[in-house]
Amino acid sequence: MAESVAVRQKRRLTARGAMTRSRIVQAAAELVHVKGVNAVTLDDVRAAGGTSKSQLYDHFADVRRVPP
């Protein structure tokens, strides 16, 4: 069964995990600034942040793909 959002939020991040999450957020912010929110995909964020899909979904489990 999937963890609840509250449980994930209480989970402490390691220093490495915090750096990964920060890289993802920074990459997303830069892409949205340059391309606009409607033009950015999760694959764009993943590639720009240098992370895997599993890392992206681990740090942001509530991310859903919205059909174009």
Secondary structure, 3 states (H helix, E strand, C coil): CCCCHHHHHHCCCCHHHHHHHHHHHHHHHHHHHHHCHHHCCHHHHHHHHCCCHHHHHHHCCCCCCCCC
